């Protein structure tokens, strides 16, 4: 598989459904605009789902897991063994996203793209192993061209599965020790921003740890200064799970499947996806503003107004999962409220 599919046209949101949804909102028994972002969400989902009465009953969550060679630089508070161990925790239902997916009645897919301590076959984990880890970005490109293709194709495979399940919303998540370092490097390259402005605590670094991470990111940026296209920046500075997310977002937009973006790492992947294929932006909703330092810069670059701000920085798609009930409530209000005519209520 080559990269040609990445540049294919994205689906087009339906302006007629948008007009119908706006007209319905104007007739509901409330002052215009009084439900704020909930109104805008309903209209946006109607436009993307090509339905005057949208809903998000069927939610598909894919969590992509992979290890990173840059962990060798001491940029994480947790040992690299955690990535492989968490795969089993996801499968056993003990991780935060496992609990949230159950509570939402969402489908949770976990994808193993390659970990240093490979847990082997796990019944409910899809194996799409590329290598034990991406390369150390301070010394080498994170991925070979072939590895990048494999990772992005793994993301597209998840969208194919979500579509087969008739999902109405796609949520991407990630797990990988040191992946905030890779995501920070990618974000810095995409935004042209110094590392010290974006590097954050990740899994819980102190100030000295953050300074060390920023120095590592700066070394990586200098090493790959010749990577000037978003695809090359992704290949050189990202990781398998970040590339899978990027591929998933592009494939979802091409398929006309709305996406709810999680936190810092997934937003770095979303920016890469939009830079590769600008049509992706129409299909992205943003769940929350992460506590991770660089997230606000990424959201600003994407002109994104997230739904929640809860101080979250876990990843795993947990913030996006927490926002799904808001989308469901927006749809319920849109479909279930009476119009002024139905209720016999006087209009303004």
C-alpha positions as CSV (number, residue, x, y, z in Angstrom):
1,X,0.0,0.0,0.0
2,X,1.3,3.5,-0.9
3,X,0.3,6.9,0.4
4,X,-1.9,7.9,-2.5
5,X,-5.1,7.2,-0.5
6,X,-4.2,9.9,2.1
7,X,-4.8,12.6,-0.5
8,X,-8.1,11.4,-1.8
9,X,-11.0,13.8,-1.3
10,X,-12.9,13.8,2.0
11,X,-16.6,13.5,2.2
12,X,-18.6,16.8,2.0
13,X,-20.9,17.8,4.9
14,X,-24.5,18.3,3.8
15,X,-25.6,22.0,3.7
16,X,-29.3,21.0,3.3
17,X,-29.3,19.0,6.5
18,X,-27.6,22.0,8.2
19,X,-30.3,24.3,7.0
20,X,-33.0,21.9,8.2
21,X,-31.4,21.5,11.6
22,X,-31.0,25.3,12.0
23,X,-34.7,25.7,11.1
24,X,-35.7,23.2,13.7
25,X,-33.6,24.8,16.4
26,X,-35.4,28.1,15.6
27,X,-38.8,26.5,16.3
28,X,-38.0,24.8,19.6
29,X,-39.5,26.1,22.8
30,X,-36.5,28.1,24.0
31,X,-35.0,31.5,23.3
32,X,-32.7,31.4,20.2
33,X,-29.2,30.3,21.2
34,X,-30.1,29.6,24.8
35,X,-28.7,26.1,24.8
36,X,-25.4,27.4,23.5
37,X,-22.9,24.8,22.4
38,X,-25.5,22.0,22.7
39,X,-27.4,23.7,19.8
40,X,-24.3,24.0,17.7
41,X,-23.4,20.4,18.4
42,X,-26.7,19.1,17.2
43,X,-26.5,21.2,14.0
44,X,-23.0,20.1,13.4
45,X,-23.8,16.5,13.8
46,X,-26.8,16.8,11.5
47,X,-24.6,18.3,8.9
48,X,-22.0,15.6,9.2
49,X,-24.4,12.7,9.5
50,X,-26.6,13.9,6.7
51,X,-29.6,13.6,9.0
52,X,-32.0,16.2,10.3
53,X,-32.2,14.1,13.5
54,X,-28.7,13.0,14.3
55,X,-27.7,10.7,17.1
56,X,-24.5,9.1,18.5
57,X,-25.9,5.8,19.9
58,X,-23.2,3.7,18.2
59,X,-19.8,4.9,19.2
60,X,-16.5,3.2,18.1
61,X,-13.4,3.7,20.2
62,X,-10.0,2.6,18.9
63,X,-7.0,2.8,21.2
64,X,-3.7,2.3,19.4
65,X,-0.7,1.2,21.6
66,X,3.0,1.4,20.7
67,X,6.4,1.9,22.3
68,X,8.9,4.7,21.4
69,X,12.7,4.5,21.1
70,X,12.9,8.0,22.6
71,X,12.0,6.5,26.0
72,X,15.8,5.7,26.2
73,X,16.3,9.4,26.8
74,X,14.6,9.2,30.2
75,X,11.6,11.4,29.3
76,X,8.9,9.5,31.2
77,X,8.2,9.0,34.8
78,X,7.0,5.4,34.1
79,X,9.1,2.4,32.8
80,X,8.6,1.4,29.2
81,X,7.2,-2.0,30.3
82,X,4.0,-0.2,31.1
83,X,2.8,0.0,27.5
84,X,2.7,-3.8,27.1
85,X,1.2,-4.3,30.5
86,X,-1.5,-1.8,29.8
87,X,-2.6,-3.8,26.7
88,X,-3.7,-6.6,29.1
89,X,-5.3,-4.1,31.4
90,X,-7.4,-2.7,28.5
91,X,-8.4,-6.2,27.5
92,X,-9.3,-7.2,31.1
93,X,-11.5,-4.1,31.5
94,X,-9.4,-2.4,34.2
95,X,-8.3,0.8,32.3
96,X,-10.1,4.1,32.5
97,X,-11.2,3.9,28.8
98,X,-12.4,0.3,29.4
99,X,-14.7,1.5,32.2
100,X,-15.9,4.6,30.2
101,X,-16.6,2.5,27.1
102,X,-18.7,0.1,29.1
103,X,-20.6,3.0,30.7
104,X,-21.3,4.4,27.2
105,X,-22.2,1.1,25.6
106,X,-19.4,1.9,23.1
107,X,-17.4,-0.6,21.1
108,X,-13.7,-0.6,22.3
109,X,-11.1,-1.8,20.0
110,X,-7.5,-2.1,21.2
111,X,-4.7,-2.3,18.6
112,X,-1.1,-3.5,19.4
113,X,1.3,-1.8,17.0
114,X,4.4,-3.0,18.8
115,X,5.7,-3.0,22.3
116,X,9.1,-3.7,23.9
117,X,7.6,-6.4,26.2
118,X,5.2,-8.0,23.8
119,X,2.3,-9.6,25.7
120,X,1.6,-11.9,22.8
121,X,-1.9,-12.9,21.7
122,X,-4.6,-11.4,23.8
123,X,-8.1,-12.4,22.9
124,X,-9.7,-8.9,22.5
125,X,-6.6,-7.0,21.2
126,X,-6.0,-6.7,17.5
127,X,-2.3,-7.5,16.6
128,X,-0.9,-5.1,14.0
129,X,2.7,-5.3,15.2
130,X,5.1,-3.2,13.1
131,X,8.2,-3.5,15.3
132,X,9.0,-3.5,19.1
133,X,9.2,0.3,19.1
134,X,9.7,3.2,16.8
135,X,13.3,4.4,16.6
136,X,14.9,7.0,18.9
137,X,14.0,10.3,17.2
138,X,17.1,11.9,18.6
139,X,19.2,9.6,16.4
140,X,17.0,8.3,13.6
141,X,13.7,8.8,11.9
142,X,11.0,7.3,14.1
143,X,9.7,5.2,11.2
144,X,10.9,3.9,7.9
145,X,8.6,4.8,4.9
146,X,7.2,1.2,5.0
147,X,6.5,1.4,8.8
148,X,4.7,4.7,8.3
149,X,2.6,3.1,5.6
150,X,1.8,0.2,7.9
151,X,0.9,2.4,10.8
152,X,-1.4,4.7,8.8
153,X,-3.0,1.7,7.2
154,X,-3.7,0.2,10.6
155,X,-5.7,3.3,11.4
156,X,-7.6,3.1,8.2
157,X,-8.4,-0.6,9.0
158,X,-10.1,0.6,12.3
159,X,-12.3,3.0,10.3
160,X,-13.3,0.1,8.0
161,X,-14.3,-1.9,11.0
162,X,-16.2,1.0,12.5
163,X,-18.1,1.6,9.3
164,X,-18.9,-2.2,9.1
165,X,-20.4,-1.8,12.6
166,X,-22.4,1.2,11.4
167,X,-20.7,3.5,13.9
168,X,-22.0,7.0,14.1
169,X,-19.0,8.5,15.8
170,X,-15.3,7.5,15.9
171,X,-13.0,8.2,18.9
172,X,-9.3,7.6,18.7
173,X,-7.0,7.0,21.7
174,X,-3.4,6.1,22.4
175,X,-1.1,4.4,24.8
176,X,2.7,4.5,24.7
177,X,5.3,5.4,27.3
178,X,7.2,8.5,26.0
179,X,4.6,9.3,23.4
180,X,4.1,12.9,24.8
181,X,7.7,13.5,23.8
182,X,7.1,12.3,20.2
183,X,3.8,14.2,20.0
184,X,5.5,17.4,21.3
185,X,8.3,17.0,18.7
186,X,5.7,16.5,15.9
187,X,3.7,19.5,17.2
188,X,6.7,21.7,17.3
189,X,7.6,20.8,13.7
190,X,4.1,21.4,12.5
191,X,3.7,24.7,14.3
192,X,7.2,26.0,14.0
193,X,7.3,26.4,17.8
194,X,10.3,25.9,20.1
195,X,10.2,22.8,22.4
196,X,10.3,24.8,25.6
197,X,6.9,26.3,24.7
198,X,5.1,23.0,24.3
199,X,6.9,20.4,26.5
200,X,4.7,19.4,29.5
201,X,4.6,17.0,32.4
202,X,3.2,14.0,30.4
203,X,2.9,11.1,32.9
204,X,4.0,13.3,35.8
205,X,7.4,14.8,35.3
206,X,8.7,17.6,37.6
207,X,10.2,20.8,36.4
208,X,13.6,19.2,35.8
209,X,12.0,16.4,33.9
210,X,10.1,18.8,31.7
211,X,13.3,20.7,31.0
212,X,15.1,17.5,30.1
213,X,12.2,16.5,27.8
214,X,12.3,19.9,26.1
215,X,16.1,19.4,25.4
216,X,15.4,16.0,24.0
217,X,12.7,17.4,21.7
218,X,15.0,20.2,20.6
219,X,17.7,17.6,19.7
220,X,15.2,15.7,17.7
221,X,14.0,18.8,15.8
222,X,17.6,19.7,14.9
223,X,18.2,16.1,13.8
224,X,15.2,16.2,11.4
225,X,15.3,19.8,10.3
226,X,15.2,18.6,6.7
227,X,11.7,17.1,7.2
228,X,9.5,19.9,5.8
229,X,6.3,18.1,4.7
230,X,3.7,17.0,7.3
231,X,4.1,13.4,6.1
232,X,7.8,13.5,6.6
233,X,7.5,15.3,9.9
234,X,5.1,12.5,11.0
235,X,7.5,9.8,9.8
236,X,10.6,11.3,11.4
237,X,9.1,12.5,14.7
238,X,5.9,10.6,15.4
239,X,5.3,7.0,16.5
240,X,3.3,4.1,15.3
241,X,0.2,5.0,17.3
242,X,0.4,8.7,16.4
243,X,0.6,7.7,12.7
244,X,-2.3,5.2,13.1
245,X,-4.4,8.0,14.6
246,X,-3.5,10.3,11.7
247,X,-4.4,7.6,9.2
248,X,-7.7,6.9,11.0
249,X,-8.7,10.6,11.0
250,X,-8.1,10.9,7.3
251,X,-9.9,7.6,6.5
252,X,-12.9,8.7,8.7
253,X,-13.2,12.0,6.9
254,X,-13.0,10.3,3.6
255,X,-15.8,7.9,4.7
256,X,-18.0,10.7,6.2
257,X,-17.6,9.4,9.7
258,X,-17.6,12.2,12.4
259,X,-14.6,12.1,14.8
260,X,-14.3,13.2,18.4
261,X,-10.7,14.1,19.1
262,X,-9.3,13.5,22.6
263,X,-6.3,15.2,24.1
264,X,-2.8,16.5,23.4
265,X,-1.4,13.5,21.5
266,X,-4.5,12.8,19.4
267,X,-4.7,16.5,18.6
268,X,-1.1,16.4,17.3
269,X,-2.2,13.6,15.1
270,X,-5.3,15.5,14.0
271,X,-3.2,18.5,13.0
272,X,-0.9,16.2,11.0
273,X,-4.0,14.8,9.3
274,X,-5.4,18.2,8.5
275,X,-2.0,19.3,7.1
276,X,-1.8,16.2,4.9
277,X,-5.4,16.5,3.8
278,X,-7.2,19.7,4.7
279,X,-10.7,18.3,4.1
280,X,-10.3,16.3,7.3
281,X,-10.9,19.4,9.4
282,X,-14.7,19.5,8.7
283,X,-15.1,16.1,10.3
284,X,-13.3,16.8,13.6
285,X,-15.1,17.7,16.9
286,X,-12.9,18.4,19.9
287,X,-13.7,16.9,23.3
288,X,-11.6,18.7,25.9
289,X,-8.7,21.0,26.7
290,X,-6.0,18.8,28.2
291,X,-3.9,19.8,31.2
292,X,-0.9,19.0,29.0
293,X,0.9,22.2,28.3
294,X,1.0,22.2,24.5
295,X,-2.6,21.3,23.9
296,X,-3.9,24.9,23.8
297,X,-1.4,25.7,20.9
298,X,-2.6,22.8,18.9
299,X,-6.3,23.7,19.5
300,X,-5.6,27.3,18.4
301,X,-3.9,26.1,15.2
302,X,-7.0,24.0,14.4
303,X,-9.5,26.8,15.3
304,X,-11.0,24.3,17.7
305,X,-13.3,25.1,20.6
306,X,-13.3,22.0,22.9
307,X,-16.4,21.0,24.9
308,X,-14.8,20.4,28.3
309,X,-12.0,21.5,30.5
310,X,-11.5,19.1,33.4
311,X,-7.8,19.1,33.9
312,X,-7.4,15.7,32.2
313,X,-4.1,14.4,30.9
314,X,-4.5,10.6,30.9
315,X,-5.0,9.9,27.2
316,X,-6.5,6.6,26.1
317,X,-9.4,8.5,24.6
318,X,-10.7,9.1,28.2
319,X,-11.5,12.8,27.7
320,X,-13.3,12.2,24.5
321,X,-15.3,9.4,26.1
322,X,-16.3,11.8,28.9
323,X,-17.7,14.2,26.3
324,X,-19.9,11.7,24.5
325,X,-22.8,12.2,26.9
326,X,-22.9,15.9,25.9
327,X,-23.2,14.9,22.2
328,X,-26.0,12.5,23.1
329,X,-27.8,15.1,25.1
330,X,-27.5,17.6,22.3
331,X,-29.1,15.1,19.9
332,X,-31.8,14.3,22.4
333,X,-32.7,18.0,22.9
334,X,-32.7,18.5,19.1
335,X,-35.0,15.6,18.5
336,X,-37.2,15.6,21.6
337,X,-38.1,19.2,22.4
338,X,-41.4,20.4,21.2
339,X,-41.7,23.3,18.7
340,X,-43.7,26.4,19.7
341,X,-46.5,25.2,17.5
342,X,-46.7,21.8,19.0
343,X,-46.7,23.1,22.5
344,X,-49.0,26.0,21.9
345,X,-46.4,28.4,23.3
346,X,-46.2,31.9,22.0
347,X,-43.0,32.9,20.1
348,X,-41.0,36.0,20.8
